[in-house]
Amino acid sequence: MSIIQTDDTIKVFVNEKELLNAVLDKDIINHLFKSDNYLLTIGRNSNASGFGEKFKFNTINGLLDELSIKPIASQFDTSYIDYKSHSNKSLKEVLRLKHSKVSDNYRPNYHAIPPAHWMNEPHAPLFYNGTYHLFYQHNPFGPYWGQIHWGHWVSNDMVHWKHADIALAPEKGHLDPDGIWSGSAYIGPNNTPMLFYTAGNDSKKENQYASIAVPKDKNDKNLVQWKKTGLIVEKPSEYLHREFRDPFIFKIDKTYYMIVGSGIKDQGGTAALFESKDAKNWQYLHPFYKTDINKYPFMGGVWELPIFLPLPTKSGSPTNKYILMVLPLRDNADVEVFYWIGAFDKNSKTFIPDHDTPKLLDYGDFGFTGQSGLVDPKTNRSIVFSIAQGKHGSLDNYKMGWAHNAGLPIYLWIDNEEKLHFAPIAELESLRKKPIVLCNDCKISEINTTLKTVKGDQLEIALQFKPKHVKQGIVVRKSISGNPQAMVYYDPEIKSVVYNKVQSNPERKFKPLTAPVSESDILNLRIFLDKSMIEIYINDEVSITDRIYFSDPEAQHIELMGFDANSTLKKLHIWPMQSIEWDYVAPTKK
């Protein structure tokens, strides 16, 4: 393409063929370009819309192999030419986001994360032909919400992930031009993997509905390419306008069920229930479960991301109990993951909870959200994935080039009293390097001496002790001066584990996070540090997820707090953790 301007005339040539030869209206040009700081952009509308000042939409999605700009009558060649041949690579390879180009002291290394830019909740976990798949909300054009696609990871163990090319993208037309939002996955009839997603079309009165995609090649173990079926499930009229998203599929006996997050006017959030015999043709039934919005106003006017999973025992034996998890939104909602334990009534086809009050899983104040789950066919475990929310602002995301990452996968079980427990999956132990502290029933004085040489911001820490009547725990990410530092400790006065920080000029307002703990002779803490990530799992019953944005590179020291030097600690193990070795996968036959 060549563009030539002489005086008030502009000519445009494509492949040496003249497509435009026109006289410019100087008054119009002066009006459009009168700003002194107007910048001409190549490959994008110079007045492109966007998100804030930094993020501009509609850049080119291709390559510029050669660029030349110069005055026509110049005596010297002052052009700037940038030519790079990509003939030895496919266009797809060249345009892929490069994870190696994004690196900073905050970006996690052993948590699942896109190669760059924005992600929201990971969803639609799937096991097929020996491979795990996990998809996620993704904007491949920048670290901000918008233009949502489905990113895709594959793994043999739900720990060592690899990137696959984008699975689903918005497309021009009537189906999903405005976004591919959250959903779930299931193995349908004829052993067919199926993706159930929220299709967005803002030109419609009801702009959200469920749709389905299937693999282009079922023999590809990586399931890289997908095709949309065009099948849709629309919102029943009793639910709120433009509030119908995040389909989740489960199967009981020979019937497929789908619950979709929504809300009912004056009744609060709920999930609409559908059933099907073939996972394609769906019949609406009724609300799956509703709580009392007047009694529990924090459950909001809308529910997002409903998931419904069976609860086995810790050994994997089945029970008749299920967990329903939702994310409240709108009105007075507390935007956290809440759950109920209960049963599925096969006659009424509704969820019957064992307890009326919704319970919290994580106490990290919007740290653990965006839940999704599957039953692992290899082990019968019910496994939950989440997004670990970043807590920087948009400008910081712009500078870093990424936003958010997945939390560690956890598995759920119930004990003999039908109480919920959860913990990180055992496969994460494969990331452990040689332990730098491995102490059982050790004197505190000896441990303190050892810890003087221990540093790290990419660690797993297992701490076990018998609580006393004073605050006791561990300090991590401590600087030499003590500011900044992060503290995890048990407070006997409130019978809770507390996560607190000392930090000058924090990136956001912070108040200590507290997780209530059942009375126990022994307190077990598992703490995962991964650059800006911290995840704290307490007695396999509650957790705290948050961020640590300490700019001091020396803030990596560790020490115990509140223990008498002459006492004995039951357990302290510390492992450095390996990073995920990211790469892209290609379609692969069995």
Residue, then its C-alpha position, 0 to 999 in steps of 0.5 A: m500500500s502506498i499513500i501519497q499526498t501532494d499539496d491538497t491531493i491524496k492518492v492511495f495505491v494497493n499493489e500499484k493499482e490506484l484506488l483513490n485520487a481525491v482533493l482534500d477539503k482543507d477546512i475539514i482537514n484543519h478542523l479534524f487535525k487542529s490539535d497541536n498534539y495530534l498523533l498519526t497512528i499506523g494500523r489504528n484509527s487515530n481517534a480510536s475509542g478505548f478504556g481510559e487514556k492508555f488502552k486504545f482499541n482496534t489495532i491491527n491484527g497482522l504484520l507490517d513487514e515494511l514501513s517507509i515514510k519520507p518527503i517526496a521532494s527530499q534531497f536525502d533519503t530520510s525514510y525509516i524502514d523496519y523490515k523483518s522477514h517472517s517467511n520461516k514462521s507461520l503468521k499464527e506463530v508470529l502473532r502469538l503473545k510471548h510470555s518471555k517478554v513479560s517479566d517483573n517482580y510481581r508476576p507469579n511463576y508457578h501459578a497458571i497465567p496467560p502469556a500476557h495481557w488480561m485474564n479473568e476467571p479460569h473456567a470450563p476445566l475438562f479431562y479428555n484422552g489423558t489431558y487436562h484442559l482449562f480455559y479462561q477469560h482473556n483479552p489478547f489485545g491488552p491488560y484491561w477488560g474487554q474484547i473477551h476471548w477464551g484462552h486455553w491451557v493444557s496439562n498432564d497434571m493440572v500443575h505444569w500447564k502449556h499455552a494453546d492457541i485461543a479456543l473461542a473468539p468473538e465473531k462478526g454476526h448475530l451469535d457472539p460479536d460482543g464477547i465470549w464470556s464464562g461457561s463450563a465444559y462437559i464430555g457429552p454423548n459419543n464421547t464428545p467434549m463440549l464447551f458451554y459458553t456465554a455468547g454476547n450480542d449487545s444489539k439484541k434486547e437480551n444480550q446474553y445467552a448460552s451457546i455450545a462449541v465442539p472440537k474440530d478434531k476429536n482425535d487431537k489430544n490438545l483440542v486446539q481448534w474448536k467450532k461453534t454449533g450456533l445452538i443457543v439457550e435463551k433466558p426465560s422471561e422471569y429472570l432479570h433483563r440482561e442478566f443470564r450467564d455462566p452456564f454450568i453442566f452436570k449429569i445425574d443418572k442419565t440426565y444432563y442439567m445446566i444451571v445459569g447464573s441470573g436473578i429474579k426481581d425482588q427475590g435476589g440472585t438465583a440459578a436457572l435450571f435446564e435439563s436435556k437428554d443429549a446436552k444439545n436440546w435444553q428444556y427450562l425447568h425452574p430456579f435451582y435454588k433461591t436464598d432469602i434476600n431480606k435475611y441475607p442481603f449480601m447475597g445480591g440481586v444476581w448470582e454469577l458462576p454457579i457450580f454444583l459438584p459432588l462431595p466425596t470423602k477424603s479417600g474419594s468414596p462417593t456420598n449423597k452430598y453436593i456443594l453449590m457455590v455462587l458469586p453474588l453481584r449487584d445491589n448489596a452483594d458481598v462479591e466473594v465465593f459463598y457455598w452451601i452443602g446439601a442434596f439434589d432432590k431428584n423428584s423436585k429437581t432442586f437443591i436442598p441445602d443442609h444449612d440456610t446460612p451461606k458460608l465463605l470459602d476464602y477470607g481474602d477480601f476479593g482475592f479468591t473469586g471466579q470459581s469453576g470446577l470438575v470431577d476428576p475422572k482419574t481420582n473422583r476428586s471434586i476440584v475447584f479453580s479460581i482467579a486470584q485477583g490482582k489489586h493494582g490499578s489500570l495504569d499499573n496493569y498497563k506498565m506491567g503488561w498483564a493482569h490477574n492469574a489463576g489461583l492454585p487448584i484445590y480439591l474438596w471433601i467432607d468428613n464424617e460430620e459432613k463438614l467441608h474441607f479443602a486443600p491444594i491438590a497433591e500434584l503441586e508437590s511436584l513443584r517442590k525443590k530440595p527443602i531448605v528447612l525440614c524441621n520436626d519437633c525442633k527447638i525454637s532457638e535452633i529454628n531461629t538460627t536456621l531462618k537467618t539464612v533463609k530467603g525467598d518469594q517463591l516458596e511453600i511453607a508448612l507450619q504446625f504448632k499448638p496454639k497458646h494464649v498469645k499471638q503466634g505465627i510466621v513473618v514472610r517477605k520481611s525486609i532488613s528494616g522490618n518495613p515492609q513485611a507480611m505476618v500470618y499468625y493465630d490470634p487466640e482472642i478472636k480465634s482466627v488466623v490473621y494476615n497483616k502487613v507493614q508497608s509504607n505507601p501501600e498500593r491500596k488501603f489494607k486492613p488485616l484479613t481474618a479467617p475464623v478457625s474451629e478450636s483444635d489442639i494443633l494449627n496447620l498452616r500451608i503458605f504459598l508465596d509466588k512473587s506477588m501471590i500469597e495463599i494461606y490454607i488453614n486446617d483444611e477448612v478456610s483460606i486467605t488469598d491476597r497480594i504482596y506488592f513489596s518493591d524492596p527486592e530484599a523483602q524476602h526474609i522469614e522469621l517466627m513470631g510469638f514463640d518462646a525460644n525454649s519451646t518446641l515447634k511441631k513442624l516447619h518445612i520450607w521448599p523453594m518452588q519451581s517455575i512453570e516452563w511455559d510453551y505453546v502446544a500444537p494439535t497432536k493425534k493420539 
